[in-house]
């Protein structure tokens, strides 16, 4: 195995690299074409660094996926502080988009890291690698991220009052929340609530999405 093949290590990309939408928008503001990008580094958390323009590259664009510990705004502040004192890259600009992600892609990457580290899934997930390779088409919304029943508070009249425990809130597939929310009713109140839950939400149950996101929940 080469360094470039290991998702747990930083490496120089050797194959095609998908350009994140945030990077495309930044390029549009800079009036630079996608073909001016040269991927020069991918870190172990999925962050990418691109060279801008033809070789020899003199400008770079650094991108971090939402939901990771990569705080590029903090790095930019430190670079500006250090610039008068020692040679460092000069910050030409910075920006971002929706700061919270709970996307299937991000969570699948985390699941694969755990499997590669030897963390065994439960027996009912028979083929975790195959499962992760077949994600459902997303229906993106803002997800709670931990939609278990105790995290939705009801008033004395039985009406919704508030949500709590929002540490994982982010943009993701609505079924990532729905699959676990309905599952948690069984944990807390016993079996038989799925039909009632989906009818109340106003959506038909999707067995493939439910099984897929429940497995992803366990794997991550």
Backbone as a chain_set.jsonl record, in Angstrom:
{"seq": "XXXXXXXXXXXXXXXXXXXXXXXXXXXXXXXXXXXXXXXXXXXXXXXXXXXXXXXXXXXXXXXXXXXXXXXXXXXXXXXXXXXXXXXXXXXXXXXXXXXXXXXXXXXXXXXXXXXXXXXXXXXXXXXXXXXXXXXXXXXXXXXXXXXXXXXXXXXXXXXXXXXXXXXXXXXXXXXXXXXXXXXXXXXXXXXXXXXXXXXXXXXXXXXXXXXXXXXXXXXX", "coords": {"N": [[0.841, -1.193, 0.0], [0.584, 2.186, -0.841], [1.461, 5.469, 0.39], [-0.315, 7.296, -0.665], [-2.584, 5.778, -0.999], [-3.768, 5.421, 1.434], [-6.368, 6.399, 3.443], [-6.067, 7.347, 5.977], [-3.829, 8.876, 6.174], [-2.119, 11.938, 5.308], [-1.589, 13.008, 1.918], [-0.216, 13.433, -1.415], [-2.532, 13.941, -3.916], [-3.163, 11.413, -6.321], [-4.947, 10.685, -8.236], [-8.068, 11.552, -9.965], [-9.596, 14.49, -8.614], [-12.382, 15.63, -6.979], [-13.738, 18.827, -7.252], [-14.666, 20.85, -4.632], [-17.877, 22.463, -4.163], [-17.705, 24.95, -2.809], [-15.11, 25.772, -3.405], [-15.323, 26.084, -6.166], [-17.062, 28.289, -6.258], [-15.441, 30.206, -5.057], [-13.442, 30.366, -6.979], [-14.922, 31.433, -9.067], [-15.406, 33.984, -8.098], [-12.837, 34.91, -8.173], [-12.458, 34.908, -10.813], [-11.287, 32.719, -12.104], [-10.63, 29.791, -13.963], [-11.716, 26.323, -13.648], [-9.774, 24.607, -14.697], [-7.44, 25.759, -13.974], [-6.697, 24.825, -11.577], [-4.57, 22.913, -9.468], [-4.41, 20.055, -7.706], [-2.614, 19.703, -4.768], [-2.338, 18.636, -2.234], [-3.876, 16.396, 0.079], [-5.268, 16.159, 3.19], [-5.48, 14.096, 6.213], [-8.048, 14.406, 7.136], [-9.59, 14.928, 4.989], [-9.341, 17.468, 3.964], [-8.343, 19.782, 1.392], [-5.693, 21.108, -0.624], [-5.121, 23.37, -3.181], [-3.145, 24.349, -5.948], [-3.088, 27.477, -7.613], [-3.304, 28.423, -10.894], [-0.875, 28.135, -13.636], [2.106, 26.04, -13.555], [5.294, 27.452, -12.526], [3.601, 27.224, -9.448], [2.284, 29.915, -7.598], [0.289, 30.786, -5.981], [-2.122, 29.598, -3.613], [-5.005, 27.696, -2.742], [-6.757, 26.767, 0.03], [-8.836, 24.306, 1.399], [-11.301, 23.154, 3.69], [-13.403, 20.508, 4.756], [-16.728, 20.972, 5.991], [-17.6, 20.469, 9.42], [-15.331, 19.242, 10.401], [-12.31, 19.355, 12.434], [-10.719, 21.271, 11.358], [-9.826, 24.438, 11.43], [-9.807, 26.896, 9.434], [-10.145, 29.64, 9.44], [-9.048, 30.407, 11.872], [-6.424, 29.678, 11.349], [-5.826, 31.475, 9.294], [-5.911, 33.893, 10.696], [-3.697, 33.577, 12.356], [-1.651, 33.397, 10.485], [-1.696, 35.99, 9.46], [-0.876, 37.365, 11.711], [1.702, 36.354, 12.034], [3.006, 37.099, 9.707], [4.42, 39.686, 9.573], [6.64, 38.989, 10.997], [7.986, 36.657, 10.307], [8.841, 34.606, 7.44], [5.955, 33.534, 5.91], [3.058, 32.087, 4.235], [1.191, 34.58, 2.527], [-1.952, 35.828, 3.354], [-4.517, 36.085, 1.111], [-7.232, 36.149, 0.982], [-10.33, 34.926, 2.389], [-13.058, 32.703, 3.236], [-16.311, 31.059, 3.391], [-19.036, 28.598, 3.494], [-22.164, 27.075, 4.356], [-21.658, 26.234, 7.731], [-21.947, 23.806, 9.028], [-21.993, 20.362, 8.713], [-23.625, 17.284, 8.113], [-23.388, 15.331, 6.339], [-23.916, 12.443, 4.218], [-21.633, 11.661, 2.819], [-19.477, 12.668, 4.374], [-19.885, 11.222, 6.735], [-19.723, 8.575, 5.863], [-17.028, 8.523, 5.15], [-15.911, 8.738, 7.7], [-16.899, 6.346, 8.802], [-15.528, 4.491, 7.232], [-12.917, 5.029, 8.028], [-13.037, 4.095, 10.633], [-13.59, 1.375, 10.256], [-11.24, 0.651, 8.914], [-9.496, 0.971, 10.977], [-9.999, -1.206, 12.449], [-12.289, -1.433, 13.978], [-14.98, -3.324, 14.788], [-18.103, -3.927, 13.2], [-21.584, -4.447, 14.247], [-23.15, -7.74, 14.085], [-25.43, -7.745, 12.465], [-24.972, -6.033, 10.398], [-24.031, -7.097, 7.586], [-22.315, -6.741, 5.359], [-20.448, -4.307, 5.548], [-18.678, -2.7, 3.981], [-19.703, -2.979, 1.391], [-22.234, -1.937, 1.823], [-21.663, 0.774, 2.461], [-20.761, 1.592, 0.036], [-22.993, 1.99, -1.45], [-24.781, 4.379, -1.255], [-27.948, 5.995, -0.542], [-29.777, 8.275, -2.722], [-29.439, 11.611, -1.737], [-31.679, 13.618, 0.283], [-31.405, 16.577, 1.037], [-31.56, 18.419, 4.058], [-31.671, 20.554, 6.98], [-30.413, 18.757, 9.54], [-31.021, 17.246, 12.763], [-29.108, 15.534, 13.906], [-28.719, 14.016, 16.2], [-31.182, 12.458, 16.654], [-32.679, 11.108, 18.651], [-35.443, 10.059, 20.693], [-35.523, 11.265, 23.386], [-34.341, 13.732, 22.899], [-36.119, 15.465, 21.788], [-38.288, 17.676, 23.091], [-41.384, 17.703, 24.806], [-44.288, 19.56, 25.732], [-46.581, 19.813, 28.565], [-49.004, 19.587, 27.33], [-48.56, 17.843, 25.296], [-47.584, 18.827, 22.958], [-44.938, 19.795, 20.666], [-42.046, 21.247, 22.112], [-39.26, 21.954, 22.246], [-35.921, 21.374, 20.885], [-33.045, 19.57, 21.966], [-29.507, 18.967, 22.668], [-27.734, 19.513, 20.329], [-25.245, 19.082, 19.164], [-24.403, 17.761, 16.879], [-25.773, 18.896, 14.811], [-26.509, 19.643, 11.415], [-26.242, 19.973, 7.809], [-27.76, 17.44, 5.991], [-29.024, 14.265, 4.747], [-32.53, 13.951, 4.971], [-33.444, 11.458, 5.752], [-31.444, 10.451, 7.317], [-31.911, 11.495, 9.82], [-34.645, 10.71, 10.154], [-34.632, 7.88, 10.04], [-33.273, 7.156, 12.362], [-34.671, 8.498, 14.338], [-37.195, 7.219, 14.294], [-36.337, 4.666, 14.962], [-35.397, 5.068, 17.544], [-37.723, 5.362, 18.973], [-38.52, 2.769, 19.4], [-36.463, 1.924, 21.103], [-37.014, 3.424, 23.352], [-39.759, 3.208, 23.899], [-40.677, 0.747, 23.129], [-41.479, -1.736, 20.535], [-43.283, -1.118, 17.384], [-43.982, 1.476, 16.609], [-43.266, 2.614, 14.204], [-44.977, 2.969, 11.897], [-46.832, 4.835, 12.868], [-45.13, 6.962, 13.403], [-44.119, 7.671, 10.791], [-46.513, 8.298, 9.506], [-47.336, 10.514, 11.005], [-45.299, 12.281, 10.37], [-45.77, 12.523, 7.719], [-44.838, 11.047, 5.518], [-43.923, 8.325, 3.384], [-42.684, 5.222, 4.481], [-39.322, 4.273, 3.798], [-37.754, 1.508, 3.205], [-35.086, 0.82, 2.34], [-33.566, 3.191, 2.706], [-33.982, 3.536, 5.455], [-32.763, 1.231, 6.604], [-30.147, 1.632, 5.66], [-29.331, 4.091, 6.811], [-29.627, 3.56, 9.501], [-27.667, 1.63, 9.821], [-25.422, 3.197, 9.166], [-25.509, 4.965, 11.285], [-24.824, 3.278, 13.427], [-22.235, 2.591, 12.62], [-20.869, 4.97, 12.81]], "CA": [[0.0, 0.0, 0.0], [1.338, 3.431, -0.87], [0.913, 6.52, 1.253], [-1.448, 7.911, -1.341], [-3.753, 4.917, -0.956], [-4.242, 5.29, 2.81], [-7.164, 7.568, 3.805], [-5.74, 7.805, 7.314], [-2.628, 9.688, 6.108], [-2.075, 12.971, 4.291], [-0.838, 12.575, 0.751], [-0.416, 14.149, -2.672], [-3.499, 13.18, -4.709], [-2.62, 10.824, -7.537], [-6.045, 10.46, -9.173], [-8.991, 12.681, -10.105], [-10.049, 15.114, -7.367], [-13.61, 16.412, -7.137], [-13.581, 20.195, -6.748], [-15.814, 21.181, -3.794], [-18.645, 23.629, -4.632], [-17.183, 26.188, -2.21], [-13.933, 26.156, -4.169], [-15.799, 26.58, -7.459], [-17.578, 29.647, -6.069], [-14.288, 31.083, -4.821], [-12.798, 30.578, -8.271], [-15.76, 32.34, -9.85], [-15.152, 35.339, -7.605], [-11.488, 35.282, -8.614], [-12.48, 34.824, -12.276], [-10.33, 31.698, -12.515], [-11.281, 28.587, -14.473], [-11.397, 25.1, -12.913], [-8.567, 23.96, -15.204], [-6.268, 26.406, -13.398], [-6.447, 24.197, -10.285], [-3.7, 21.747, -9.367], [-4.455, 19.527, -6.34], [-1.25, 19.441, -4.303], [-2.307, 17.929, -0.95], [-5.11, 16.005, 0.765], [-4.89, 15.739, 4.538], [-6.161, 12.897, 6.693], [-9.448, 14.725, 7.416], [-10.283, 15.225, 3.743], [-9.057, 18.816, 3.489], [-7.587, 19.836, 0.133], [-4.964, 22.313, -1.01], [-4.974, 23.484, -4.628], [-2.363, 25.425, -6.531], [-3.853, 28.286, -8.558], [-2.537, 28.891, -12.031], [0.091, 27.183, -14.203], [3.395, 25.903, -12.854], [5.365, 27.185, -11.085], [2.454, 27.782, -8.719], [2.644, 30.905, -6.585], [-0.854, 31.015, -5.098], [-2.75, 28.348, -3.197], [-6.319, 27.759, -2.119], [-6.869, 25.676, 0.999], [-10.245, 24.052, 1.703], [-11.571, 22.147, 4.717], [-14.815, 20.131, 4.785], [-17.47, 21.359, 7.196], [-17.768, 19.411, 10.407], [-14.057, 18.73, 10.885], [-11.624, 20.24, 13.384], [-9.818, 22.153, 10.62], [-10.307, 25.818, 11.559], [-8.971, 27.697, 8.534], [-10.216, 31.049, 9.843], [-8.038, 30.574, 12.925], [-5.112, 29.623, 10.708], [-5.628, 32.737, 8.575], [-5.591, 34.92, 11.694], [-2.329, 33.36, 12.822], [-0.744, 33.754, 9.392], [-1.611, 37.463, 9.41], [-0.06, 37.801, 12.85], [3.096, 35.952, 11.859], [3.584, 37.621, 8.466], [5.46, 40.713, 9.762], [7.701, 38.5, 11.865], [8.716, 35.541, 9.711], [8.257, 34.254, 6.143], [4.814, 32.609, 5.88], [2.157, 32.457, 3.141], [0.393, 35.796, 2.739], [-3.377, 35.557, 3.183], [-5.115, 36.948, 0.101], [-8.674, 36.174, 1.188], [-10.895, 33.752, 3.044], [-14.514, 32.656, 3.206], [-16.893, 29.752, 3.646], [-20.474, 28.488, 3.276], [-22.847, 26.482, 5.538], [-20.547, 25.76, 8.552], [-22.213, 22.549, 9.706], [-22.334, 19.278, 7.792], [-23.883, 15.942, 8.613], [-23.636, 14.687, 5.059], [-23.599, 11.02, 4.108], [-20.243, 11.493, 2.382], [-18.588, 12.874, 5.517], [-20.07, 10.149, 7.703], [-19.175, 7.366, 5.257], [-15.568, 8.606, 5.295], [-15.618, 8.411, 9.098], [-17.142, 4.914, 8.989], [-14.422, 3.752, 6.609], [-11.742, 5.18, 8.891], [-13.201, 3.214, 11.789], [-13.425, -0.004, 9.805], [-9.827, 0.457, 8.631], [-8.799, 0.906, 12.259], [-10.288, -2.491, 13.076], [-13.493, -1.398, 14.813], [-15.894, -4.29, 14.18], [-19.523, -3.57, 13.245], [-22.425, -5.533, 14.754], [-23.341, -8.844, 13.139], [-26.537, -7.542, 11.525], [-24.432, -5.333, 9.226], [-23.298, -8.224, 7.019], [-21.287, -6.318, 4.401], [-20.37, -2.851, 5.745], [-18.015, -2.031, 2.857], [-20.673, -2.932, 0.303], [-23.297, -1.01, 2.209], [-21.177, 2.146, 2.355], [-20.543, 1.9, -1.382], [-24.293, 2.134, -2.116], [-25.593, 5.338, -0.493], [-29.158, 6.486, -1.196], [-29.745, 9.656, -3.187], [-29.769, 12.43, -0.565], [-32.731, 14.627, 0.311], [-30.752, 17.392, 2.063], [-32.243, 19.378, 4.926], [-30.912, 20.72, 8.22], [-30.706, 17.602, 10.401], [-30.68, 17.364, 14.175], [-27.835, 14.847, 14.085], [-28.883, 13.042, 17.289], [-32.628, 12.616, 16.734], [-33.312, 10.165, 19.559], [-36.671, 10.615, 21.265], [-35.358, 12.194, 24.518], [-33.82, 15.042, 22.486], [-37.256, 16.294, 21.403], [-39.015, 17.933, 24.331], [-42.809, 17.967, 24.676], [-44.919, 20.222, 26.862], [-47.616, 19.044, 29.254], [-50.122, 19.373, 26.41], [-48.158, 16.886, 24.277], [-47.091, 19.512, 21.766], [-43.49, 20.01, 20.622], [-41.584, 22.411, 22.868], [-37.903, 22.354, 21.869], [-34.924, 20.337, 20.647], [-31.817, 19.716, 22.759], [-28.357, 18.163, 22.24], [-27.565, 19.822, 18.909], [-23.814, 19.114, 18.839], [-24.165, 17.207, 15.54], [-26.659, 19.534, 13.839], [-25.849, 19.996, 10.167], [-26.939, 19.634, 6.576], [-27.651, 16.031, 5.634], [-30.221, 13.645, 4.2], [-33.588, 13.9, 5.976], [-33.599, 10.096, 6.252], [-30.448, 10.214, 8.364], [-32.647, 11.784, 11.05], [-35.892, 9.959, 10.271], [-34.368, 6.468, 10.314], [-32.856, 6.987, 13.752], [-35.763, 8.974, 15.195], [-38.189, 6.142, 14.419], [-35.663, 3.57, 15.667], [-35.274, 5.383, 18.964], [-39.015, 5.136, 19.626], [-38.495, 1.374, 19.854], [-35.584, 1.835, 22.265], [-37.572, 4.116, 24.516], [-41.166, 2.898, 24.192], [-41.021, -0.577, 22.642], [-41.708, -1.816, 19.091], [-44.612, -0.874, 16.84], [-44.264, 2.898, 16.43], [-42.767, 3.115, 12.918], [-46.064, 3.456, 11.04], [-47.363, 6.06, 13.474], [-44.13, 8.02, 13.215], [-44.083, 8.121, 9.404], [-47.793, 8.94, 9.205], [-47.329, 11.838, 11.625], [-44.373, 13.124, 9.611], [-46.343, 12.72, 6.391], [-43.944, 10.473, 4.519], [-43.993, 6.874, 3.309], [-41.439, 4.579, 4.918], [-38.407, 3.835, 2.749], [-36.967, 0.475, 3.898], [-33.653, 0.864, 2.022], [-32.955, 4.327, 3.408], [-34.032, 3.294, 6.898], [-31.709, 0.273, 6.957], [-28.837, 2.199, 5.353], [-28.947, 5.13, 7.773], [-29.451, 2.944, 10.818], [-26.33, 1.028, 9.808], [-24.436, 4.277, 9.219], [-25.544, 5.466, 12.671], [-24.039, 2.351, 14.242], [-20.837, 2.611, 12.19], [-20.231, 6.251, 13.121]], "C": [[0.88, 1.248, 0.0], [0.697, 4.436, 0.066], [-0.323, 7.122, 0.629], [-2.703, 7.073, -1.315], [-4.408, 4.884, 0.419], [-5.034, 6.522, 3.215], [-6.843, 8.107, 5.186], [-4.529, 8.727, 7.327], [-2.799, 10.795, 5.077], [-1.234, 12.522, 3.116], [-1.087, 13.527, -0.417], [-1.413, 13.355, -3.505], [-2.887, 12.68, -6.008], [-3.691, 10.561, -8.586], [-6.919, 11.686, -9.287], [-9.466, 13.18, -8.742], [-11.291, 15.94, -7.667], [-13.411, 17.788, -6.509], [-14.814, 20.547, -5.919], [-16.549, 22.423, -4.317], [-18.153, 24.953, -4.067], [-15.972, 26.693, -2.977], [-14.341, 26.71, -5.53], [-16.308, 28.023, -7.337], [-16.452, 30.638, -5.812], [-13.573, 31.386, -6.118], [-13.593, 31.545, -9.134], [-15.542, 33.778, -9.414], [-13.785, 35.845, -8.06], [-11.357, 35.292, -10.129], [-11.387, 33.882, -12.78], [-11.09, 30.448, -12.946], [-10.86, 27.375, -13.652], [-10.089, 24.477, -13.39], [-7.293, 24.649, -14.729], [-5.894, 25.789, -12.052], [-5.497, 23.008, -10.411], [-3.778, 21.227, -7.937], [-3.049, 19.135, -5.881], [-1.206, 18.697, -2.974], [-3.719, 17.594, -0.498], [-4.711, 15.531, 2.154], [-5.78, 14.598, 5.023], [-7.62, 13.147, 7.052], [-10.226, 15.087, 6.16], [-10.092, 16.631, 3.233], [-8.157, 18.804, 2.271], [-6.864, 21.168, 0.001], [-4.748, 22.271, -2.512], [-3.985, 24.59, -4.956], [-3.21, 26.157, -7.56], [-2.939, 28.758, -9.67], [-1.526, 27.863, -12.504], [1.364, 27.14, -13.369], [4.388, 26.941, -13.379], [4.262, 27.926, -10.337], [2.932, 28.763, -7.664], [1.524, 31.209, -5.618], [-1.547, 29.685, -4.814], [-4.109, 28.636, -2.569], [-6.476, 26.532, -1.237], [-8.336, 25.544, 1.419], [-10.367, 22.969, 2.765], [-13.05, 21.796, 4.687], [-15.463, 20.571, 6.087], [-17.581, 20.174, 8.132], [-16.486, 18.8, 10.908], [-13.456, 19.725, 11.869], [-10.672, 21.207, 12.691], [-10.389, 23.567, 10.614], [-9.427, 26.731, 10.713], [-9.038, 29.179, 8.867], [-9.191, 31.342, 10.934], [-6.638, 30.548, 12.342], [-4.813, 30.933, 9.978], [-5.257, 33.858, 9.536], [-4.154, 34.782, 12.174], [-1.308, 33.702, 11.741], [-0.593, 35.272, 9.297], [-0.757, 38.0, 10.553], [1.413, 37.518, 12.588], [3.775, 36.638, 10.693], [4.632, 38.714, 8.681], [6.711, 40.206, 10.466], [8.568, 37.411, 11.238], [8.086, 35.193, 8.368], [7.164, 33.182, 6.276], [3.962, 32.973, 4.668], [1.333, 33.698, 3.499], [-1.066, 35.493, 2.427], [-3.965, 36.57, 2.21], [-6.621, 37.067, 0.258], [-9.119, 34.911, 1.878], [-12.405, 33.833, 2.982], [-14.995, 31.249, 3.474], [-18.366, 29.749, 3.317], [-21.091, 27.827, 4.523], [-21.84, 25.791, 6.442], [-20.765, 24.396, 9.183], [-22.648, 21.499, 8.688], [-22.606, 18.006, 8.567], [-24.144, 15.059, 7.402], [-23.275, 13.213, 5.096], [-22.144, 10.815, 3.734], [-19.27, 11.646, 3.537], [-18.672, 11.7, 6.497], [-19.564, 8.813, 7.164], [-17.66, 7.36, 5.378], [-15.154, 8.255, 6.718], [-15.823, 6.92, 9.358], [-16.011, 4.088, 8.403], [-13.151, 3.869, 7.426], [-11.84, 4.222, 10.081], [-13.031, 1.752, 11.407], [-11.955, -0.314, 9.528], [-9.004, 0.341, 9.908], [-9.127, -0.364, 13.026], [-11.481, -2.498, 13.995], [-14.564, -2.248, 14.142], [-17.339, -3.82, 14.287], [-20.338, -4.702, 13.851], [-22.735, -6.549, 13.661], [-24.435, -8.569, 12.119], [-26.123, -6.695, 10.323], [-23.491, -6.321, 8.532], [-22.141, -7.803, 6.121], [-21.121, -4.8, 4.507], [-19.726, -2.117, 4.585], [-18.964, -1.912, 1.673], [-21.797, -1.967, 0.584], [-22.862, 0.437, 2.011], [-20.976, 2.562, 0.904], [-21.845, 2.147, -2.136], [-25.182, 3.104, -1.354], [-26.863, 5.719, -1.246], [-28.945, 7.895, -1.749], [-30.187, 10.559, -2.045], [-30.974, 13.337, -0.798], [-32.306, 15.642, 1.374], [-31.682, 18.388, 2.747], [-31.278, 19.676, 6.078], [-31.354, 19.614, 9.172], [-30.314, 17.895, 11.848], [-29.326, 16.728, 14.456], [-27.835, 13.838, 15.213], [-30.37, 12.981, 17.612], [-33.334, 11.601, 17.618], [-34.455, 10.844, 20.314], [-36.434, 11.573, 22.442], [-34.847, 13.578, 24.13], [-34.883, 15.937, 21.868], [-38.139, 16.45, 22.629], [-40.469, 18.284, 24.025], [-43.318, 18.679, 25.926], [-45.97, 19.337, 27.503], [-48.806, 18.753, 28.354], [-49.781, 18.405, 25.28], [-47.625, 17.513, 23.014], [-45.588, 19.715, 21.86], [-43.119, 21.305, 21.339], [-40.216, 22.886, 22.404], [-37.088, 21.12, 21.509], [-33.709, 20.621, 21.52], [-30.741, 18.813, 22.158], [-28.109, 18.307, 20.739], [-26.109, 19.812, 18.466], [-23.517, 18.594, 17.439], [-25.067, 17.826, 14.482], [-25.896, 19.91, 12.579], [-26.687, 19.583, 8.975], [-26.694, 18.172, 6.231], [-28.958, 15.546, 5.032], [-31.293, 13.554, 5.293], [-33.74, 12.498, 6.567], [-32.54, 9.73, 7.28], [-31.06, 10.488, 9.734], [-33.849, 10.866, 11.216], [-35.649, 8.503, 10.649], [-34.036, 6.229, 11.781], [-33.947, 7.451, 14.709], [-36.814, 7.882, 15.39], [-37.608, 4.959, 15.184], [-35.645, 3.818, 17.165], [-36.602, 5.249, 19.7], [-39.105, 3.711, 20.147], [-37.621, 1.226, 21.086], [-36.269, 2.351, 23.517], [-38.985, 3.655, 24.897], [-41.594, 1.515, 23.728], [-41.364, -0.563, 21.164], [-43.123, -1.39, 18.693], [-44.955, 0.571, 16.549], [-43.896, 3.428, 15.05], [-43.881, 3.704, 12.057], [-46.651, 4.758, 11.573], [-46.419, 7.23, 13.252], [-44.164, 8.561, 11.786], [-45.392, 8.793, 8.993], [-47.841, 10.35, 9.785], [-46.418, 12.798, 10.878], [-44.917, 13.423, 8.222], [-45.467, 12.189, 5.278], [-44.086, 8.955, 4.534], [-42.649, 6.281, 3.704], [-40.632, 4.1, 3.72], [-37.458, 2.801, 3.367], [-35.473, 0.536, 3.609], [-32.971, 2.001, 2.767], [-32.936, 4.1, 4.915], [-32.908, 2.349, 7.31], [-30.33, 0.89, 6.759], [-28.412, 3.203, 6.42], [-28.868, 4.596, 9.199], [-28.085, 2.267, 10.907], [-25.254, 2.093, 9.906], [-24.371, 4.87, 10.626], [-24.674, 4.598, 13.569], [-22.557, 2.445, 13.906], [-20.121, 3.903, 12.548], [-20.548, 6.734, 14.521]], "O": [[1.828, 1.335, 0.78], [-0.452, 4.282, 0.48], [-1.285, 7.428, 1.333], [-3.789, 7.588, -1.579], [-5.515, 4.36, 0.551], [-4.454, 7.601, 3.327], [-7.286, 9.199, 5.544], [-4.214, 9.308, 8.366], [-3.524, 10.633, 4.096], [-0.284, 11.756, 3.276], [-2.032, 14.314, -0.41], [-1.162, 12.182, -3.78], [-2.188, 13.415, -6.706], [-3.36, 10.24, -9.727], [-6.57, 12.748, -8.771], [-9.708, 12.389, -7.831], [-11.26, 16.841, -8.505], [-12.967, 17.895, -5.366], [-15.92, 20.542, -6.458], [-15.918, 23.333, -4.854], [-18.176, 25.97, -4.761], [-15.818, 27.897, -3.18], [-13.771, 27.696, -5.996], [-16.028, 28.866, -8.189], [-16.496, 31.773, -6.287], [-13.143, 32.517, -6.348], [-13.022, 32.374, -9.843], [-15.497, 34.687, -10.244], [-13.595, 37.037, -8.301], [-10.306, 35.632, -10.673], [-10.668, 34.185, -13.732], [-12.099, 30.098, -12.333], [-9.796, 27.375, -13.034], [-9.363, 23.882, -12.593], [-6.19, 24.195, -15.034], [-4.893, 26.176, -11.449], [-5.605, 22.205, -11.337], [-3.269, 21.882, -7.027], [-2.379, 18.331, -6.529], [-0.155, 18.173, -2.605], [-4.643, 18.39, -0.663], [-3.908, 14.608, 2.289], [-6.714, 14.188, 4.334], [-8.368, 12.19, 7.254], [-11.381, 15.505, 6.241], [-10.619, 16.975, 2.175], [-7.308, 17.924, 2.126], [-7.348, 22.208, 0.448], [-4.26, 21.281, -3.055], [-3.986, 25.643, -4.318], [-3.967, 25.53, -8.3], [-1.925, 29.411, -9.423], [-1.334, 26.834, -11.856], [1.664, 28.051, -12.597], [4.34, 27.284, -14.56], [4.026, 29.111, -10.572], [3.873, 28.479, -6.923], [1.746, 31.81, -4.567], [-1.561, 28.777, -5.645], [-4.323, 29.679, -1.951], [-6.344, 25.399, -1.699], [-8.992, 26.531, 1.75], [-9.629, 21.983, 2.745], [-13.886, 22.696, 4.602], [-14.838, 20.55, 7.148], [-17.647, 19.024, 7.699], [-16.528, 17.916, 11.763], [-14.014, 20.796, 12.108], [-9.897, 21.893, 13.358], [-11.33, 23.856, 9.875], [-8.433, 27.273, 11.195], [-8.083, 29.909, 8.602], [-8.546, 32.39, 10.926], [-5.763, 31.298, 12.776], [-3.693, 31.44, 10.032], [-4.392, 34.679, 9.233], [-3.471, 35.786, 12.376], [-0.235, 34.23, 12.034], [0.508, 35.778, 9.079], [-0.011, 38.965, 10.385], [2.271, 38.348, 12.885], [5.001, 36.753, 10.679], [5.668, 38.675, 8.016], [7.723, 40.904, 10.527], [9.737, 37.258, 11.59], [6.901, 35.461, 8.169], [7.434, 32.06, 6.705], [4.123, 34.063, 4.118], [0.847, 33.839, 4.621], [-1.38, 34.964, 1.361], [-3.915, 37.775, 2.456], [-7.226, 37.994, -0.281], [-8.373, 33.934, 1.945], [-12.971, 34.892, 2.712], [-14.199, 30.35, 3.749], [-18.909, 30.774, 2.904], [-20.581, 28.009, 5.629], [-21.201, 24.837, 5.998], [-19.852, 23.869, 9.82], [-23.564, 21.729, 7.899], [-21.922, 17.688, 9.54], [-24.994, 14.169, 7.427], [-22.442, 12.783, 5.894], [-21.484, 9.915, 4.255], [-18.34, 10.852, 3.674], [-17.656, 11.244, 7.021], [-19.032, 8.004, 7.923], [-17.063, 6.325, 5.673], [-14.162, 7.556, 6.923], [-15.02, 6.295, 10.051], [-15.582, 3.101, 9.0], [-12.382, 2.911, 7.513], [-10.846, 3.617, 10.483], [-12.407, 0.979, 12.135], [-11.472, -1.396, 9.859], [-7.954, -0.301, 9.927], [-8.608, -0.587, 14.119], [-11.684, -3.466, 14.728], [-15.008, -1.925, 13.041], [-17.761, -3.362, 15.349], [-19.834, -5.82, 13.963], [-22.603, -6.262, 12.472], [-24.384, -9.102, 11.011], [-26.849, -6.643, 9.33], [-22.302, -6.379, 8.846], [-21.092, -8.448, 6.124], [-21.605, -4.073, 3.639], [-20.167, -1.025, 4.228], [-19.025, -0.868, 1.024], [-22.262, -1.261, -0.311], [-23.612, 1.239, 1.455], [-21.017, 3.75, 0.583], [-21.821, 2.474, -3.322], [-26.233, 2.706, -0.852], [-26.852, 5.761, -2.476], [-28.052, 8.617, -1.307], [-31.224, 10.297, -1.434], [-31.247, 13.763, -1.92], [-32.794, 15.582, 2.502], [-32.466, 19.09, 2.109], [-30.188, 19.106, 6.136], [-32.52, 19.543, 9.561], [-29.406, 18.68, 12.119], [-28.495, 17.304, 15.158], [-27.041, 12.898, 15.199], [-30.791, 13.391, 18.693], [-34.489, 11.265, 17.355], [-34.43, 12.053, 20.543], [-37.089, 12.613, 22.5], [-34.908, 14.504, 24.938], [-34.58, 17.059, 21.463], [-38.675, 15.469, 23.144], [-40.755, 19.056, 23.11], [-42.841, 18.432, 27.034], [-46.222, 18.228, 27.031], [-49.536, 17.788, 28.579], [-50.608, 18.165, 24.4], [-47.248, 16.8, 22.084], [-45.022, 19.799, 22.949], [-43.791, 22.326, 21.191], [-40.016, 24.081, 22.188], [-37.486, 19.987, 21.779], [-33.383, 21.778, 21.782], [-31.011, 18.007, 21.267], [-28.254, 17.35, 19.979], [-25.766, 20.47, 17.483], [-22.488, 18.944, 16.862], [-25.12, 17.327, 13.358], [-24.782, 20.428, 12.649], [-27.715, 18.923, 9.12], [-25.549, 17.722, 6.184], [-29.887, 16.328, 4.833], [-31.001, 13.131, 6.412], [-34.115, 12.348, 7.73], [-32.729, 8.782, 8.043], [-30.759, 9.788, 10.701], [-34.058, 10.303, 12.29], [-36.37, 7.947, 11.478], [-34.457, 5.234, 12.371], [-34.13, 6.861, 15.774], [-37.269, 7.644, 16.508], [-38.311, 4.32, 15.967], [-35.85, 2.901, 17.96], [-36.619, 5.047, 20.914], [-39.69, 3.463, 21.201], [-37.973, 0.498, 22.014], [-36.122, 1.787, 24.601], [-39.364, 3.704, 26.067], [-42.751, 1.138, 23.909], [-41.526, 0.511, 20.584], [-44.028, -1.31, 19.523], [-46.114, 0.877, 16.267], [-44.185, 4.585, 14.748], [-43.746, 4.814, 11.543], [-46.932, 5.677, 10.803], [-46.848, 8.344, 12.952], [-44.23, 9.774, 11.586], [-45.382, 9.749, 8.217], [-48.329, 11.275, 9.136], [-46.72, 13.986, 10.763], [-44.577, 14.44, 7.616], [-45.36, 12.802, 4.216], [-44.342, 8.366, 5.585], [-41.599, 6.784, 3.304], [-41.187, 3.585, 2.749], [-36.464, 3.176, 3.988], [-34.664, 0.331, 4.514], [-31.925, 1.806, 3.387], [-31.957, 4.446, 5.577], [-32.178, 2.632, 8.26], [-29.44, 0.699, 7.587], [-27.272, 3.175, 6.883], [-28.119, 5.129, 10.018], [-27.424, 2.324, 11.944], [-24.28, 1.926, 10.64], [-23.294, 5.233, 11.099], [-23.888, 5.106, 14.369], [-21.713, 2.387, 14.8], [-18.891, 3.935, 12.586], [-20.082, 7.798, 14.927]]}, "num_chains": 1, "name": "protein.A"}
